[in-house]
Amino acid sequence: MSNPKDPQRVQQVVVVGAGVIGASWVALFLAHGLKVCVSDPRDGVDAEVRDYVARAMPTLAQLGAPRANDEIGERLSFESDLERAVAQADLVQENGPERLDFKRELWRRIEQAAPAGALFLSSSSALPATDQAANMATPHRMLVGHPFNPPHIIPLVEVVPGQATSPESVQAAVDFYRAVGKVPKVLRKEIGGFVANRLQSAIFRECVALVAGGVVTIDELDDIVTNSVGLRWAAGGPFASFHLGGGDGGLRSFVQQFGPGMEKRWASMQREVRFDEATTKLLFEQVDASYGQHTRAELEAVRDARQIAILQALTGVDPGNKD
C-alpha cells in the first residue's frame, strides 16, 4: 500500500472539472505557488478559467495569499485527456457532476493513470467517499475534501474519509489544505450532505416556510439573517453563541431557560415544506424583483466584498489563520 504524497512535496495539482468550484480551486492553488493542470473537455474552458483566475487574484492578494501577485506563466496548463492530465499528479481535486456512476468511473480511470503516491480528493457536496471509491483498487488514498463556495475565499473544507481511507491520507489532506490557507475539519462519520450543507438545508427549509407562509418576504428574511444570526454565528458559531446566551451558567443555563421554548418551535416546524408550483412561483417572483436587474458577476462581486471584509475583521489578513 503506497502512502499518499507528502503535502510539503505537492507541486503538481490536477483540477478535474473547471466549473465554478473547480475554477475557484485553480485560483487558490496558483496563488499558493502550485502548478495546476486543468482537465475539462468543454470547449472554451481555457479562456473561462483564465478569466476567473484573473478576477480572483486581487481578492486572494487581499487575503494574503503569498503568490497572488506573481505571473502565472507555465504554472497553469490545460489537458482535456484525463489520463494524460493526471499522469504526473501529486494530488487530484475532483469537481465532476454529482452522479455516483460518473464519479465511480472517473476515479477508476484516475487511479489507473495517476502515480501510485497521488492523493485523491473529491469536492463532492453530498456523495460519501466510500460510495465513490467502490470501483477503486486503492481506496485508501481517496476521500472527500468538500469546500464552501467559493473555495478561494471561504476557509472551510470538510475532510470526510471513507471506510477504507487510511489515516495517512486523512492527515495528508488536512496538511495540504492548511498549507493553502484553508480551515480543514475532519468529520468523524460519513453522512449524506456532510455537515455544512445539512445545516444549510435545515435552515433554508424554515426560510422557505416563512416566506411561503407570508410571514416575511425574501428581502426581509435576508436582512434579518445578515443583521442577526449571520453576524453572531460568524463570530462564534451556534453553540458558542448559546453558551454565552446562558450567562454565567453557560449552555446549561440556556437550556434550562430557553430549551422549552425552543422545543415548542421545533414542534411547530414539523410540517411539510416543498418546492411545489405555488411556492416556487412566489420565490422566483421575489428573487427576480430583487436581483433580476443585476448580472451574476455583479452579485458575486458584492457578496465577495462583504465576505472578505468579514474575514479580515475576524481573522486579520489571512483567513487561514483561524483554526
Beta strands, then each sheet from edge to edge (+ up, - down):
strand 1: 12-16
strand 2: 35-39
strand 3: 76-78
strand 4: 91-94
strand 5: 119-122
strand 6: 142-147
strand 7: 156-161
strand 8: 183-186
sheet 1: 3+ 2+ 1+ 4+ 5+ 6+ 7- 8-
end
